[in-house]
Structures are given as structure tokens and as C-alpha cells.
Amino acid sequence: MGIRNKKIFGVFFREKPAMMLVTLLNSQTEQYASSLAKIVDCTYSHIVKILNEMQKADLISFQKEGRLKVLKLTKKGEDVAKSIDKVRTAL
């Protein structure tokens, strides 16, 4: 994505939350809040705050595996992420 396209994408969407959903959609491996924070270049505490809001909106769910919480998109979250990804690639 070019600089100009990235800027226009940021006009329509808050970049970090949008990229969190797209990352979860396109990820080939299990994702945790800490790994997502590194990928999206955000602090862990900010990621957790956004993830909690996404959970309240039924976009993601947490699945506990031992001491870790694996992030999963819900059906609604998957639909939203696909739509965001489609817009992102169109720009």
C-alpha cells in the first residue's frame, strides 16, 4: 500500500483497530494480544483496550488456552474484517 493510499485509508478508518481485524482475518497462526501489538505497532495496553471494545461489539472472542487467550474473529468480525480488507485493497 502506497503512502497516499495509506493516508486515505486512515481518513475512513482508524488505522490500528482496522488493521487488527485484517491481521486476525489473514493470520495463518494463532494470535494473542501481545503478538498483535507487535504486528500493528501498538502498545499492549492500547491493544487490550481496543480488543475489549471489539469483544463488546461481538467482533472477536477470547479462547483461553492454558494461561494464554487466543484471539478469534466472530462471524460478524470476519464479515467486517473482509469488508475493511476489500476497501483497503481497492484504495
TAQUIRA-V154160 format. One record per residue. RES is the residue in three letters. SS is DSSP state (helix for helix, strand for strand, loop for the rest). PSI is psi in whole degrees, -180 to 180 (NA if undefined). D_LAST is the distance of its C-alpha to the last C-alpha in Angstrom with 2 decimals. Layout:
res ss psi d_last
RES SS PSI D_LAST
RES SS PSI D_LAST
This chain:
res ss psi d_last
MET loop 126 8.15
GLY loop 166 9.17
ILE helix -47 10.87
ARG helix -45 9.09
ASN helix -38 5.60
LYS helix -39 8.10
LYS helix -44 9.89
ILE helix -35 7.67
PHE helix -42 7.13
GLY helix -24 10.88
VAL helix -40 11.54
PHE helix -29 10.86
PHE loop 149 12.29
ARG loop 121 15.08
GLU helix -50 13.72
LYS helix -51 16.92
PRO helix -39 17.70
ALA helix -44 14.27
MET helix -28 14.44
MET helix -47 18.07
LEU helix -44 17.42
VAL helix -40 14.87
THR helix -45 17.47
LEU helix -39 20.24
LEU helix -45 18.60
ASN helix -2 18.10
SER loop 136 21.31
GLN loop -10 24.13
THR loop 166 26.70
GLU loop 142 28.03
GLN strand 142 26.42
TYR loop 164 28.45
ALA helix -42 27.69
SER helix -41 28.83
SER helix -37 26.69
LEU helix -37 23.57
ALA helix -41 24.46
LYS helix -44 24.52
ILE helix -44 21.23
VAL helix -7 19.31
ASP loop 63 21.60
CYS loop 158 23.32
THR loop 153 27.00
TYR helix -44 28.70
SER helix -37 30.04
HIS helix -42 26.68
ILE helix -47 25.27
VAL helix -41 28.38
LYS helix -46 28.06
ILE helix -42 24.50
LEU helix -39 25.65
ASN helix -39 28.65
GLU helix -39 26.59
MET helix -36 24.42
GLN helix -43 27.73
LYS helix -32 29.13
ALA loop 6 26.17
ASP loop 39 26.88
LEU loop -30 23.57
ILE strand 164 25.39
SER strand 156 28.99
PHE strand 130 31.12
GLN strand 115 33.44
LYS strand 127 36.29
GLU strand 97 37.41
GLY loop -126 40.41
ARG loop -6 39.53
LEU strand 152 35.77
LYS strand 115 33.27
VAL strand 136 30.66
LEU strand 132 27.40
LYS strand 139 26.46
LEU strand 140 23.84
THR loop 177 25.58
LYS helix -44 24.67
LYS helix -44 22.99
GLY helix -39 21.15
GLU helix -43 20.04
ASP helix -45 18.73
VAL helix -45 16.81
ALA helix -41 15.44
LYS helix -40 14.37
SER helix -44 12.58
ILE helix -45 10.77
ASP helix -38 9.98
LYS helix -44 8.79
VAL helix -44 6.31
ARG helix -43 5.40
THR helix -27 5.41
ALA helix -29 3.81
LEU loop NA 0.00
